[in-house]
Amino acid sequence: MLVYFGLFMLILTVVGMVMRYESRLVLIVSGLVMGIAALEPMAVLNGMTEGMLRKNMILCICSVMAFAFVMRFTGCDKHLSHAVAKPLRYVRFLLVPGATVVTFLVQIALPSAAGTSAAIGAVVIPLLMSMGVHPAMAGAAVLAGTYGDLLSPGLAHNVYVADIASKALSQHIEAINVIGYHTKAAFISLAVVALAMLAVTLVTGEGKGYVPESEKEGGAKEFKVNYFFALIPILPIACLVIGATIGKDPKGLLDLLSFLPAGMLAGIEGVLKFLAKLKVEHTMLLGAMIGIIATRNNPGQGSKEFFKGLGHGYGEIMGIIIAAAVFVGGLKATGLVESAINMMKGASSVATLAAGIGPWALAVVCGSGNAATQAFNEAVTVNAASFGVDIISMGSFATFAGALGRCMSPVAGACFVCAGISGADPMNIVKRTCIPSILGLITIYICHFVLNLH
């Protein structure tokens, strides 16, 4: 009987999120109700405690958001956006898919769909429209690329998948390892999405012919890009990648550079070994400091922005994780999770499809795949081995599903940003991202579970 009650509460929770009630409140209340009904309220409350004390997730997520706040304060995000948008002027045929690729790449450094949409959209959407692209297609070009944070070490889901994989495999796995696992699939899916956006543009004929109002263009000012400032947002990720690859075994690179003086080689080796020791939070702090010093902004205000970002990361992102832990604790108390897991055991195809369909569907109707993806990973992905499925594959697929579902949701924050900048209706924008996003998700499924590409 409790299992059916858990299923009923699950449906109510989905309905509540679809109706746009505050997702964290919905998850916590639902989890507590199920815990009380099962006479196990402490099991649910302990889930909250565990969620609040996830050290690695707090360090990665909060530091990345702190860095993003500093980049916004220093204006480095604008320099990056303008720098990557400039080449689009010279490849008219690739305007729309190019905008999608640019958005994806920038979001790796600025892991926020709405934030990246605003930073990139403010530059790229008017540029596309001035070159004849229909407003709805210009907005769609940016929205379709807002899943680049899947390659960010600060994305909550990457950190969580690494955490559960570490426990299951009894070996230390970091977020950067999870990212390396699905990087090929991510770029293959990006190519598919970009080409699909190009196809939609050609079929609709919306890649040329639009004439914007002269008033809109009259006030535009040329932005002077400082390319050093533009590089700062990607410095932390570059340091992490170099440290995780070359830094751990610098001998090959040092052999190639053997023609250099011994002192210089020793210096290079020291730098590489230093980078190998850096963690996500270290690179974000150093990157923020470099940004403030390079742009000569007020260091006191920069410090305030950094810690404001830390708080935002805990409240907005960790908040979802904590709420999801309470909700999953309630589901476990009713026995629903155990029943679902037993059904999936020995049927890996069912489990993998569930990993995609659940987070994707909720992201489409709610505008955010975070809650659904976290709840799924919390309840099901931890048991992936019992289904005969690789933990990282399932966790990554669930993450992709939520992100790509958001790319075709008319109620997503990123969609509203793109609609506001382009002046197009949100529904008209997602009509153009729908097919490319679905094709992108199918591509990820094939890469992960058919080709075993990682």
C-alpha positions in Angstrom: 0.0 0.0 0.0 2.8 2.4 0.9 4.3 1.8 -2.6 1.1 3.1 -4.2 1.1 6.1 -1.9 4.7 6.8 -2.9 3.7 6.6 -6.6 0.8 9.0 -5.9 3.1 11.4 -4.1 5.6 11.2 -7.0 2.8 12.2 -9.5 1.7 15.0 -7.2 5.3 16.2 -7.0 5.6 16.3 -10.8 2.3 18.1 -11.1 3.5 20.7 -8.5 6.7 21.3 -10.4 4.8 21.6 -13.7 2.5 24.2 -12.1 5.7 26.2 -11.4 5.6 26.0 -7.6 9.0 26.5 -6.0 10.7 23.2 -6.8 12.7 22.9 -3.5 9.6 23.4 -1.4 7.7 20.9 -3.4 10.5 18.3 -3.1 11.0 18.8 0.7 7.2 18.8 1.5 6.6 15.7 -0.6 9.6 13.9 1.0 8.5 14.7 4.5 4.9 13.6 3.8 6.1 10.3 2.6 8.5 9.8 5.5 5.7 10.5 8.0 3.3 8.2 6.2 5.9 5.5 6.4 6.5 6.3 10.1 10.2 7.0 9.2 10.5 10.8 9.4 14.1 10.6 10.6 15.2 8.7 7.6 14.0 11.6 5.5 15.5 14.3 7.7 18.8 12.4 7.7 18.7 12.7 3.9 18.7 16.4 4.3 21.7 16.3 6.7 23.7 14.2 4.2 22.7 16.5 1.4 23.9 19.6 3.3 27.3 18.0 4.1 28.5 16.8 0.7 31.9 18.3 0.9 33.1 17.7 -2.7 29.9 19.0 -4.2 29.9 22.1 -2.1 33.5 22.9 -2.9 33.1 22.5 -6.7 29.7 24.1 -7.2 30.0 27.1 -4.9 33.5 28.0 -6.1 32.5 27.9 -9.7 29.5 30.1 -9.1 31.8 32.5 -7.1 34.1 32.7 -10.1 31.2 33.3 -12.4 30.0 36.2 -10.3 33.5 37.8 -10.4 33.6 37.3 -14.2 30.3 39.2 -14.5 31.6 41.9 -12.1 34.8 42.4 -14.1 33.1 42.3 -17.5 35.4 39.4 -18.6 32.3 37.4 -19.6 31.4 40.2 -22.1 34.9 40.2 -23.6 34.7 36.4 -24.1 31.2 36.7 -25.6 32.2 39.4 -28.1 35.5 37.7 -28.9 33.8 34.4 -29.9 31.0 36.1 -31.7 33.1 38.3 -34.0 34.1 35.5 -36.4 30.5 34.8 -37.1 30.3 38.0 -39.2 32.5 36.4 -41.8 30.7 33.1 -42.3 27.1 34.0 -43.1 26.2 30.4 -44.1 27.2 29.2 -40.6 25.6 32.0 -38.7 22.9 29.9 -36.9 24.9 26.7 -36.2 27.9 28.9 -35.4 25.9 30.7 -32.7 24.8 27.4 -31.3 28.4 26.2 -31.1 29.6 29.5 -29.6 27.0 29.4 -26.9 27.9 25.8 -26.0 31.6 26.6 -25.7 31.1 29.8 -23.6 28.8 27.9 -21.2 31.6 25.6 -20.4 33.3 28.6 -18.7 30.2 30.2 -17.5 28.0 27.3 -16.3 24.6 28.9 -16.2 22.0 28.5 -18.9 20.2 31.8 -18.3 23.5 33.7 -17.6 25.1 32.4 -20.7 22.0 33.2 -22.8 22.1 36.7 -21.5 25.9 37.2 -22.0 26.0 35.5 -25.5 22.5 36.5 -26.6 23.0 40.2 -26.0 25.8 40.0 -28.6 24.9 37.2 -30.9 21.1 37.6 -31.3 21.2 41.3 -32.5 24.2 40.3 -34.8 22.2 37.5 -36.4 19.1 39.7 -36.8 21.2 42.5 -38.4 22.5 39.9 -40.9 19.0 38.9 -41.9 18.2 35.9 -39.5 14.6 35.8 -38.3 14.3 36.8 -34.6 12.8 33.5 -33.5 15.6 31.6 -35.3 18.3 33.9 -33.8 16.9 33.2 -30.3 16.7 29.5 -31.0 20.4 29.4 -32.2 21.5 30.5 -28.8 19.0 28.4 -26.8 20.0 25.2 -28.6 23.6 25.6 -27.3 22.8 26.1 -23.6 24.0 22.7 -22.5 27.7 23.3 -22.6 27.8 23.2 -18.8 27.9 19.5 -19.1 31.6 19.9 -19.6 32.0 22.2 -16.6 33.7 20.7 -13.5 31.4 22.8 -11.4 28.2 21.3 -12.7 26.4 19.6 -9.8 25.6 16.5 -11.7 29.1 15.8 -12.9 30.3 16.1 -9.3 27.6 13.9 -8.0 28.1 11.2 -10.6 31.8 11.2 -9.7 30.9 10.9 -6.1 28.6 7.9 -6.4 31.0 6.2 -8.9 33.9 6.6 -6.4 31.9 4.9 -3.7 30.6 2.1 -6.0 34.0 1.4 -7.6 36.0 2.0 -4.4 38.4 4.3 -6.2 38.7 8.1 -6.3 36.9 9.6 -9.3 36.7 13.4 -9.9 34.3 15.5 -11.9 37.0 16.1 -14.5 37.1 12.3 -15.0 33.4 12.2 -15.6 33.7 15.1 -18.1 36.5 13.2 -19.9 34.2 10.2 -20.0 31.5 12.0 -22.0 33.4 14.7 -23.8 33.4 12.9 -27.1 29.7 12.2 -26.9 29.1 15.9 -26.0 30.9 17.2 -29.0 29.3 14.7 -31.4 25.9 15.7 -30.1 26.8 19.3 -30.5 27.7 18.7 -34.1 24.4 16.9 -34.6 22.4 19.7 -32.9 24.3 22.4 -34.9 23.7 20.7 -38.2 20.1 20.1 -37.3 19.8 23.9 -36.6 21.3 24.6 -40.0 18.8 22.2 -41.6 15.9 23.9 -39.9 17.2 27.3 -41.0 17.4 26.1 -44.7 14.0 24.4 -44.6 12.3 27.5 -43.1 14.3 30.0 -45.1 14.8 32.0 -42.0 18.5 32.4 -42.3 18.2 35.5 -44.5 15.8 38.2 -45.5 14.8 39.6 -42.2 15.2 43.4 -42.0 15.4 44.8 -38.5 14.1 48.2 -37.5 16.6 50.9 -38.2 16.1 52.3 -34.7 17.3 49.1 -33.2 20.5 49.2 -35.1 21.1 52.9 -34.7 22.0 52.7 -31.1 24.4 49.8 -31.4 28.0 50.6 -30.3 31.1 48.7 -31.3 32.6 46.8 -28.3 36.3 46.8 -28.1 37.5 43.3 -27.1 40.4 42.8 -24.9 41.5 39.3 -25.7 43.4 38.8 -22.5 40.3 39.6 -20.6 38.4 37.2 -22.9 40.8 34.4 -21.9 40.4 34.8 -18.2 37.0 32.9 -17.9 38.6 29.8 -19.5 41.8 29.9 -17.5 40.5 27.7 -14.6 39.2 25.0 -16.9 42.4 25.1 -18.9 44.5 24.7 -15.7 42.4 21.7 -14.6 42.6 20.0 -18.0 46.4 20.6 -18.3 46.9 19.5 -14.7 44.8 16.3 -15.1 46.5 15.3 -18.4 50.0 16.7 -18.9 50.7 17.7 -15.3 50.4 14.1 -13.9 53.0 12.8 -16.4 55.0 15.7 -17.9 57.9 13.5 -19.1 56.6 13.4 -22.7 56.3 17.2 -23.0 59.6 17.7 -21.3 61.3 15.4 -23.8 59.8 17.4 -26.7 61.2 20.6 -25.1 64.6 19.1 -24.4 66.3 21.7 -26.5 65.4 24.4 -23.9 67.9 25.3 -21.1 67.8 23.0 -18.0 66.6 25.8 -15.8 63.6 26.6 -18.0 62.7 22.9 -18.2 62.8 22.7 -14.4 60.5 25.7 -14.2 58.0 24.2 -16.7 58.1 20.9 -14.8 57.4 22.7 -11.5 54.5 24.6 -13.1 53.0 21.4 -14.5 53.3 19.6 -11.2 51.7 22.6 -9.4 48.7 22.5 -11.9 48.4 18.7 -11.2 47.8 19.4 -7.5 45.1 22.1 -8.1 41.5 21.3 -7.3 38.5 23.0 -8.8 38.1 25.5 -5.9 41.8 26.4 -6.2 41.6 27.3 -9.9 38.4 29.3 -9.4 39.9 31.4 -6.6 43.1 32.0 -8.6 41.1 32.8 -11.7 38.9 35.3 -9.8 42.0 37.0 -8.4 43.6 37.2 -11.9 40.4 38.7 -13.3 40.2 41.4 -10.6 43.9 42.3 -10.9 43.9 42.3 -14.7 40.8 44.5 -15.1 42.0 46.7 -12.2 38.5 46.6 -10.6 37.9 47.4 -6.9 39.3 44.4 -5.1 36.9 44.9 -2.1 33.9 44.8 -4.3 35.4 41.9 -6.2 35.7 40.0 -2.9 32.1 40.7 -2.1 31.0 39.4 -5.5 33.1 36.2 -5.0 31.4 35.4 -1.7 28.0 36.4 -3.0 28.6 33.8 -5.7 29.5 31.2 -3.0 26.2 31.9 -1.3 24.3 31.8 -4.5 25.9 28.4 -5.4 24.8 26.9 -2.1 21.4 28.4 -2.0 20.3 27.9 -5.6 22.2 24.8 -6.7 23.0 22.9 -3.5 19.5 23.8 -2.4 18.1 21.6 -5.2 20.4 18.8 -4.2 19.4 19.0 -0.6 15.7 19.1 -1.4 16.1 16.2 -3.8 17.8 14.2 -1.0 14.8 14.7 1.2 12.4 13.7 -1.6 14.4 10.6 -2.4 14.5 9.7 1.3 10.7 9.8 1.3 10.5 7.6 -1.8 12.8 5.1 -0.2 10.7 5.1 2.9 7.6 4.1 1.0 9.5 1.3 -0.8 8.9 2.8 -4.3 12.6 3.1 -5.1 13.2 -0.5 -4.1 10.3 -1.7 -6.2 11.5 0.3 -9.2 15.0 -1.0 -8.9 13.8 -4.6 -8.7 11.8 -4.0 -11.9 14.9 -2.7 -13.7 17.3 -5.4 -12.5 18.4 -7.4 -15.5 16.7 -5.0 -17.9 19.4 -2.5 -18.7 17.4 -1.1 -21.7 14.5 -0.1 -19.4 16.9 1.5 -16.9 18.7 3.5 -19.6 15.5 4.7 -21.3 14.2 5.8 -17.9 17.4 7.7 -17.3 16.6 9.7 -20.4 12.9 10.0 -20.6 12.3 11.0 -16.9 14.7 14.0 -16.6 14.0 15.1 -20.3 10.2 15.1 -19.9 10.2 17.1 -16.6 12.8 19.5 -18.0 10.5 20.2 -21.0 7.4 20.9 -18.9 9.2 22.6 -15.9 12.0 24.5 -17.6 14.7 22.9 -15.4 16.1 19.5 -15.5 18.1 19.9 -12.3 15.6 18.6 -9.8 14.5 15.7 -11.9 18.1 14.7 -12.9 19.3 15.0 -9.3 16.4 12.9 -7.9 16.9 10.3 -10.6 20.7 10.0 -9.9 20.0 10.0 -6.2 17.5 7.2 -6.4 18.4 5.1 -9.4 21.9 5.8 -10.8 23.5 4.7 -7.5 22.2 1.2 -8.3 23.2 1.2 -12.0 25.6 -1.8 -11.5 22.7 -4.0 -10.5 21.0 -3.2 -13.9 24.2 -4.1 -15.7 24.7 -0.5 -16.6 27.9 1.6 -16.1 27.3 4.2 -13.4 29.0 7.1 -15.2 27.1 6.3 -18.4 23.7 6.3 -16.8 24.5 9.4 -14.7 25.8 11.3 -17.7 22.9 10.3 -19.9 20.4 11.5 -17.2 22.3 14.8 -17.1 22.3 15.2 -20.9 18.6 14.4 -20.9 17.7 17.1 -18.4 19.9 19.7 -20.2 18.6 19.0 -23.7 15.0 19.0 -22.4 15.6 22.5 -21.0 16.8 23.5 -24.5 13.3 22.9 -25.9 11.3 24.1 -22.9 9.1 27.3 -23.5 9.2 28.0 -19.7 13.0 27.7 -19.2 14.8 30.8 -17.9 17.2 30.7 -20.8 14.3 30.6 -23.3 12.8 33.7 -21.7 16.1 35.5 -21.9 16.5 34.6 -25.6 12.8 35.6 -26.2 13.3 38.9 -24.5 16.4 39.8 -26.5 15.0 38.7 -29.9 11.5 39.9 -29.3 10.1 36.5 -30.4 7.5 34.4 -28.6 9.1 31.6 -26.4 6.9 29.0 -28.1 8.1 30.0 -31.5 11.7 29.7 -30.4 11.3 26.2 -29.0 9.5 25.0 -32.2 12.9 25.5 -33.8 15.0 23.8 -31.1 12.7 20.9 -30.6 14.0 18.5 -33.3 17.7 19.4 -32.9 17.5 18.8 -29.1 15.7 15.4 -29.6 18.3 14.4 -32.2 21.1 15.5 -29.8 19.6 13.2 -27.0 19.3 10.3 -29.4 23.0 10.8 -30.3 24.0 10.7 -26.7 22.1 7.5 -26.2 23.8 5.9 -29.2 27.3 7.1 -28.1 26.8 5.8 -24.5 24.9 2.6 -24.9 25.4 1.4 -28.5 28.9 2.5 -29.4 30.2 2.6 -25.8 32.1 5.7 -26.8 34.0 7.3 -24.0 
